[in-house]
Amino acid sequence: MKKLLTIFLITVTLSAQAQVKKVLFLGNSYTYVNDLPTLIKNIALSFGDTISHDSSTPGGHTYRLHSTNGTSLAKIQAQDWDHVILQEQSQIPSLTPAIVGNDYSVPHSVTLNNLIKANNSCTETVFFMTWGRENGDASFCAQHPPVCTYAGMQQELRNTYMFMADSNKATVSPVGVAWKTMRDSFPSFQLYSADGSHPSLHGSYLAACVFYSTLYQKSSIGSTSVPVGIGAGDALTIQTVATNTVLDSLDLWRIGANWPTADFNYTVNTSNGNVDFTSTSANDVTYEWNFGDGNSSTLENPSHTYAGSINTYSVELIVYSTDSCFSDTITQTVNIAATGIENMSYKNNLTIYPNPANNFIEIKTDLKYNRISIIDVTGKTVQRINSEAKIDVSNLKSGIYFIKIINKEGSITNKFVKQ
């Protein structure tokens, strides 16, 4: 129940602005069975969001076939898509190059991603991580023993889809991971159709909820779009598993991995009004500083001297990604009459516990804030958090870190120790 409440709070925060997306689906029957694109579209509509979509999903089609399919190529070039979803044939990513030969997924994923980027460099490629067959893949069990079982096949699929996303600097929609959670935690749910491979309506709805959270970074919990044949209780379970799978691990699935995150510290020399600014942004390449007195800079870490009699200035930093497709902006109030990088005086309102920590930390503050960053002792931002949920720090190395929370007035920083 606590986890469900946490996700509901995320929904309230992230659903404030409706979003319009243009999405192309390239796949096969795993996508067209139960009309997955329309299921996603209807979930989006239930939250005020809009998806305009098209598909090329011939039965049994592989990445190799899509890379030369005239219809698929024409649809890639049809418009500037926000996202192109790539779903491979269900078995190939779980098998070795020696078995599948020219159909091996990895090189064809590069070809498709390059075609997508050639049409519009700002389109996000999203890899549709599928699920293992209900009882494993008997047809290739002797040649590749890991696929003899569902669990083994699922792990092989996960490994390949994650590799393709990393190699192409793309995103993963972790449908297969949510599928495994449903099988492990709610075994009475029938996610498969009678063939033990294709999705049932419940399985497709799970995939749709995962995709909604992947594309919008929002919770699907509470969606009123529930297909006929799925009860309200089952729908809530599916929505919760899908939401938790995606939103608890945005960095793992590379969701937003290519987006810059603006952040900075500053140090004031009160004797001469000089301020040294240090960008602690992530995924940033170019910078645009506006110092609040009519002056600006494009340096990463500029210094600026304020000559007037005013003590406080609103400083804006805009950072841009490598391809200039994405930007992020932060504004902080700089007080040149104060020293240090703490630019709000209520540090004691930020509590971190447990501290020291092993796997998770929670923060407690009565201040409203826009974002949370974890910064190491070198000043590098190592983790971004999009909610007030319990923060997983298990992947951090042992040492001293700083939690920085940011609002329109500035930022608060407090220290914690990772054991």
C-alpha positions in Angstrom: 0.0 0.0 0.0 2.8 2.4 0.7 4.3 1.8 -2.7 0.9 2.4 -4.3 0.5 5.7 -2.5 4.0 6.8 -3.5 3.2 6.2 -7.2 0.0 8.1 -6.8 1.9 11.1 -5.6 4.2 10.9 -8.6 1.2 10.9 -10.8 -0.2 14.1 -9.3 3.2 15.8 -9.8 3.9 14.7 -13.3 0.4 14.8 -14.8 0.1 18.5 -14.6 0.8 19.2 -18.3 -0.8 17.2 -21.1 1.7 16.0 -23.7 1.2 15.2 -27.4 3.4 12.5 -29.0 3.9 11.2 -32.5 4.8 7.5 -32.3 5.7 4.9 -35.0 5.6 1.2 -34.2 7.8 -1.2 -36.1 7.2 -4.8 -35.1 5.1 -7.8 -35.8 2.2 -9.8 -34.2 3.4 -9.0 -30.6 2.5 -5.4 -31.4 -0.6 -5.8 -33.5 -2.4 -8.5 -31.4 -5.0 -6.7 -29.3 -4.0 -3.5 -31.0 -1.3 -2.4 -28.6 -0.9 1.1 -30.1 -4.5 1.9 -29.5 -4.4 0.5 -26.0 -1.5 2.9 -25.3 -3.3 5.8 -27.0 -6.5 5.2 -24.9 -4.5 5.2 -21.6 -2.9 8.5 -22.7 -6.2 10.0 -23.5 -7.6 9.1 -20.0 -4.9 11.4 -18.6 -5.4 14.1 -21.1 -2.4 13.2 -23.2 -2.5 12.5 -27.0 -0.7 10.0 -29.2 -0.8 10.2 -33.0 0.5 6.8 -34.2 1.2 4.7 -37.2 2.5 1.1 -37.5 4.3 -1.4 -39.7 3.8 -4.8 -38.1 3.8 -7.7 -40.6 3.6 -11.1 -39.0 7.0 -12.6 -38.1 8.9 -9.6 -39.2 12.5 -9.1 -37.9 14.7 -6.1 -37.6 16.5 -7.3 -40.7 13.3 -7.4 -42.7 12.2 -4.0 -41.4 15.5 -2.4 -42.4 14.7 -3.2 -46.1 10.9 -3.2 -46.0 9.6 -0.4 -48.3 6.5 0.3 -46.1 8.6 0.5 -42.9 11.2 2.8 -44.6 8.5 5.1 -46.0 6.8 5.4 -42.6 10.1 6.2 -40.9 10.4 9.1 -43.4 6.8 10.1 -43.2 7.2 12.7 -40.5 9.3 13.9 -37.6 8.4 11.2 -35.0 8.9 11.8 -31.3 9.4 8.1 -30.8 9.9 5.0 -33.0 9.3 1.7 -31.2 11.4 -1.2 -32.4 10.0 -4.7 -31.6 12.1 -7.7 -32.8 10.9 -11.2 -33.6 10.2 -12.9 -30.3 13.0 -15.5 -30.3 15.9 -13.9 -32.1 17.2 -11.6 -29.3 17.4 -14.6 -26.9 19.7 -16.6 -29.3 23.3 -16.4 -30.4 24.7 -15.1 -33.7 25.8 -18.7 -34.6 22.1 -19.8 -34.4 20.3 -17.0 -36.1 23.0 -16.0 -38.6 22.1 -12.9 -40.7 19.0 -12.3 -38.6 21.1 -11.5 -35.4 19.4 -8.4 -33.9 22.3 -6.2 -32.9 23.7 -5.0 -36.3 20.1 -4.5 -37.7 19.2 -2.5 -34.6 22.0 -0.1 -35.5 20.8 0.1 -39.1 17.3 0.9 -38.0 18.4 3.5 -35.4 20.6 5.2 -38.1 17.6 5.4 -40.5 15.5 6.8 -37.8 18.1 9.4 -36.8 18.7 10.3 -40.5 15.1 11.2 -40.8 15.1 13.3 -37.6 18.0 13.4 -35.3 15.7 14.3 -32.4 13.5 11.2 -32.7 13.9 8.8 -29.7 14.4 5.2 -30.6 12.6 2.9 -28.0 13.4 -0.8 -27.9 10.4 -2.9 -27.0 11.8 -5.5 -24.6 9.5 -8.5 -25.1 8.9 -11.5 -22.8 10.0 -15.1 -22.7 7.7 -17.8 -23.9 5.5 -19.3 -21.2 7.5 -22.5 -20.9 10.7 -21.5 -22.6 11.6 -22.1 -26.3 11.6 -25.9 -26.9 12.6 -25.4 -30.6 16.0 -24.0 -29.7 16.5 -25.6 -26.3 19.1 -28.1 -27.5 21.1 -25.5 -29.3 21.0 -22.8 -26.6 20.1 -24.3 -23.2 19.3 -20.9 -21.5 16.1 -20.7 -23.5 14.8 -24.0 -22.2 13.0 -22.2 -19.5 10.9 -19.0 -19.3 13.3 -17.5 -16.8 16.4 -18.2 -18.9 14.8 -17.0 -22.1 13.6 -13.8 -20.3 17.1 -13.1 -19.1 18.6 -13.5 -22.6 16.0 -11.2 -24.0 16.7 -8.6 -21.3 20.4 -8.8 -21.9 20.2 -8.2 -25.7 17.6 -5.4 -25.5 19.7 -3.6 -22.8 22.8 -4.0 -25.0 21.0 -2.6 -28.0 19.7 0.4 -26.1 23.2 1.1 -24.7 24.9 0.7 -28.0 22.4 3.0 -29.8 22.1 5.5 -26.9 18.4 4.7 -27.0 15.6 3.9 -24.5 14.2 0.6 -23.4 10.5 0.0 -22.6 10.9 -2.8 -20.0 7.7 -4.8 -20.8 9.6 -8.1 -20.3 10.7 -7.0 -16.8 7.1 -6.1 -15.8 5.9 -9.4 -17.3 8.4 -11.3 -15.0 7.2 -9.4 -12.0 3.6 -10.3 -12.8 4.5 -13.9 -13.2 6.5 -14.0 -10.0 4.1 -11.9 -7.8 0.7 -12.6 -9.3 0.9 -16.1 -10.9 -2.8 -16.4 -11.3 -2.8 -13.7 -14.0 -2.8 -15.3 -17.5 -0.6 -13.0 -19.6 -0.3 -15.4 -22.6 -2.7 -16.5 -25.3 -3.3 -20.2 -25.8 -0.1 -20.6 -27.9 2.1 -19.7 -24.9 3.8 -17.0 -26.9 1.5 -14.1 -27.9 -0.1 -11.9 -25.3 -3.5 -12.3 -23.9 -5.6 -9.1 -23.4 -4.1 -8.8 -19.9 -0.6 -9.2 -21.3 -1.2 -6.5 -24.0 -2.7 -4.2 -21.4 0.4 -4.7 -19.2 2.6 -3.8 -22.2 0.4 -0.7 -22.9 0.8 0.5 -19.3 4.5 0.1 -19.4 4.7 2.0 -22.6 2.6 4.8 -21.3 5.0 5.3 -18.4 8.0 4.9 -20.7 6.9 7.5 -23.2 5.4 10.0 -20.7 7.3 9.4 -17.5 4.0 9.3 -15.7 2.0 6.7 -13.7 -0.7 4.7 -15.4 -2.4 4.1 -12.0 -5.9 5.3 -12.0 -6.4 5.2 -15.8 -10.1 4.9 -16.6 -9.2 3.2 -19.9 -9.6 -0.5 -19.1 -10.4 -3.0 -21.9 -13.6 -4.9 -21.6 -12.7 -8.3 -20.1 -10.3 -6.9 -17.5 -11.8 -6.2 -14.1 -11.1 -3.1 -12.1 -8.9 -4.9 -9.5 -6.9 -6.7 -12.1 -6.4 -3.4 -14.0 -5.1 -1.7 -10.8 -2.6 -4.5 -10.2 -1.4 -4.3 -13.8 -1.1 -0.5 -13.7 0.8 -0.6 -10.4 3.3 -3.2 -11.6 3.9 -1.4 -14.9 4.3 2.0 -13.2 6.7 0.7 -10.5 8.8 -1.1 -13.1 9.4 2.0 -15.2 9.3 4.9 -12.8 11.4 3.2 -10.1 14.3 2.8 -12.5 14.3 5.5 -15.1 18.1 5.6 -15.3 18.3 1.9 -15.8 16.0 1.9 -18.8 17.8 5.0 -20.2 14.7 7.0 -20.0 15.9 10.6 -20.3 19.5 9.4 -20.5 20.1 11.8 -23.4 18.4 14.8 -21.8 20.5 17.4 -20.1 19.8 18.4 -16.6 20.7 22.0 -15.6 22.2 22.6 -12.2 24.9 24.9 -10.7 26.7 26.0 -7.6 28.2 29.3 -6.9 30.7 31.0 -4.6 30.6 34.7 -3.7 33.6 36.9 -2.9 31.8 39.6 -0.8 34.7 42.0 -0.9 34.4 42.7 -4.6 31.0 41.2 -5.7 32.7 38.6 -7.8 30.8 35.3 -8.2 32.3 32.0 -9.4 29.7 29.8 -11.0 30.2 26.0 -11.4 27.9 24.0 -13.6 27.0 20.6 -12.1 24.7 19.8 -15.0 24.4 16.3 -16.5 24.5 15.4 -20.3 25.2 19.0 -21.2 27.4 20.2 -24.0 26.6 23.9 -24.5 25.7 26.6 -21.9 23.9 29.8 -21.8 24.1 31.9 -18.6 22.0 34.9 -17.9 23.4 36.7 -14.8 20.3 38.8 -14.0 22.0 42.1 -14.6 21.9 42.1 -18.4 25.1 40.2 -18.8 25.6 36.6 -20.1 28.2 33.9 -20.8 28.5 30.7 -22.8 31.3 29.3 -20.7 30.8 26.2 -18.7 32.1 27.7 -15.4 32.1 31.5 -15.7 33.0 34.2 -13.2 31.0 37.4 -13.1 31.4 40.6 -11.1 28.2 42.4 -10.1 28.8 46.2 -10.0 25.5 47.5 -8.8 24.1 48.1 -5.3 21.6 45.3 -5.5 22.4 42.2 -3.4 20.2 39.6 -5.1 20.0 38.5 -8.7 18.0 35.9 -10.6 20.6 33.8 -12.5 19.5 31.5 -15.2 21.4 28.6 -16.8 20.2 26.9 -19.9 22.1 23.7 -21.0 21.7 21.9 -24.4 22.3 18.3 -25.4 24.9 17.2 -28.0 22.4 17.2 -30.8 20.6 20.4 -29.5 17.4 18.4 -29.4 16.9 18.8 -25.7 17.5 21.6 -23.2 16.9 22.3 -19.6 16.8 25.5 -17.6 17.3 26.3 -13.9 17.0 29.7 -12.2 18.4 30.4 -8.8 18.4 33.5 -6.7 22.0 34.5 -6.0 22.8 36.6 -2.9 26.1 38.4 -3.4 26.1 39.5 0.2 26.4 35.9 1.4 29.3 33.4 1.0 29.4 29.7 0.1 27.4 27.5 -2.2 24.4 27.3 0.1 22.0 29.8 -1.3 19.1 29.2 1.0 19.3 29.6 4.8 17.1 26.7 5.8 19.4 23.8 5.4 18.1 22.2 8.6 14.8 21.7 6.9 16.4 18.9 4.8 16.8 15.6 6.7 18.3 12.5 5.2 17.8 9.1 6.8 19.2 6.6 7.4 22.6 8.3 7.4 24.9 6.5 6.8 23.0 4.4 4.3 23.4 1.1 2.5 20.7 0.6 -0.1 18.1 3.3 0.2 17.7 6.8 1.7 14.6 8.9 2.2 14.5 12.7 2.5 12.3 14.8 4.7 11.6 18.5 4.1 8.6 20.8 4.4 9.9 22.8 1.4 8.4 22.5 -2.1 11.0 21.6 -4.7 11.3 20.9 -8.4 14.1 18.3 -8.5 16.6 16.3 -6.5 20.2 15.6 -7.4 22.9 13.4 -5.8 26.4 14.9 -6.1 29.7 13.3 -5.4 32.7 15.0 -3.7 34.1 16.1 -7.1 30.9 18.1 -7.8 29.6 15.6 -10.4 25.9 14.9 -10.5 25.7 11.1 -10.3 22.0 10.6 -10.0 18.7 12.4 -10.8 15.5 11.7 -8.9 12.1 12.8 -10.2 10.0 12.2 -7.1 9.9 12.1 -3.3 9.9 8.3 -3.4 12.5 6.3 -1.5 15.8 6.8 -3.3 17.9 3.7 -4.4 21.6 4.4 -3.7 22.7 0.8 -3.8 24.7 1.4 -7.0 26.8 4.2 -5.5 30.3 3.5 -4.4 31.0 3.9 -0.7 31.8 7.5 0.2 30.5 11.0 0.9 27.7 12.4 -1.2 25.4 15.4 -1.2 21.7 15.6 -1.7 20.7 18.8 -3.4 17.1 19.8 -3.7 16.2 22.7 -5.9 13.2 25.1 -6.1 12.6 28.5 -7.7 14.4 30.3 -4.9 17.6 28.3 -5.1 18.9 25.0 -3.7 19.6 23.2 -0.4 22.4 20.8 0.0 23.0 18.2 2.8 25.5 15.5 3.2 25.1 11.7 3.6 27.4 8.8 3.7 27.1 5.7 1.5 28.5 2.6 3.3 
